[in-house]
Amino acid sequence: MTPWQPPAPSERVYIVGDIHGCVGQLGRLLDAIDGDISKAGGAPGRVVFVGDYIDRGKDSADVLIFAGQILRDYPDVLVGLMGNHERMLLDFLDDPAGPAKRWLRYGGLQTMASFGVGAGLSADTKSMGALLDAAGDLRDAMGPELVTWLEHLPKSWNSGTLWVVHAGADPDAPMDRQADKALMWGHDAFLKQERTDGQWVAFGHQPFEEPFAEAGRIAVDTGAVYGGTLTAARVDPDGMVSFLSV
C-alpha cells in the first residue's frame, strides 16, 4: 500500500459537494465557509464546486442561476466543475429525441419544472415533437449566457497534489490525462485501487453518510437532496482536512 502523505495544495481550498437544487443548504454552507475564512484569516483561498448543481431538487433553476452568476463574477476565488447531470442537460438540449432523453429519468423533469417548462412531459415521453419543443423551451428559459457557461465548465481543477473532480478518476492514468468519462461518471477501480503517484482526488457524485479523507480520496457528497447534509471539505496547505456540513 502507498504510504500516503497529506494533500498539499498551494492555498486553502474549500470543496463543495453535490448541490442538486438544494438552494437553502447552499446558502447556509456558503455562509459557513465565509465564517470559517474570517476565523482562519489570511488569504481567502479557493472555493471549488464539484458539479451537479441541478436535478432531483426542486430549486435547480435557482441554484444554477445563482451559481452561474457568482462563479462568473468571482473567477479568482470560485471555481465550478461540470458534473454528469450538467452533461446530461447539455446533451438533452442538443438531441432531446435521442438517447439523451434519459436525462428525464434522472432529475431532468424536476429541473425543467423549476424553469417553468416541460409541463406534460414524463420520463416515458416518446413524442419527438414534444421533446424538441421542451428542449427549445428550456434553452430559451435558461438563456444563451447560462448555456454557454455550462458548456465551458472544466472537468477538473488542481493545486499542488490536490485534484478536484466530479466523480472519480482512473487510478492507472496520470491525473492530467484522465478521460472525461472517468472524471464525470467515475471509474470502476477508483474506490478499490489506490493511486501510486501521491495525488489526492476530491470527488462528489456518490453520496456517503459521512464525508471522509483517506488513502488519497476526499469524499464530499453527503446526499443533501436525499435528506442528508451539504458538505464542504477544507484542505489546508499543511495537509489538514476538515469538513463543514449544513
PyMOL commands that set and color helices and strands:
alter all, ss='L'
color gray80, all
select helices_A, chain A and resi 23-40+60-73+84-94+99-106+108-114+128-142+144-151+175-177+180-185+224-226
alter helices_A, ss='H'
color red, helices_A
select strands_A, chain A and resi 13-16+46-49+78-80+156-159+162-165+200-203+212-214+217-219+231-235+241-245
alter strands_A, ss='S'
color yellow, strands_A
deselect
rebuild
show_as cartoon
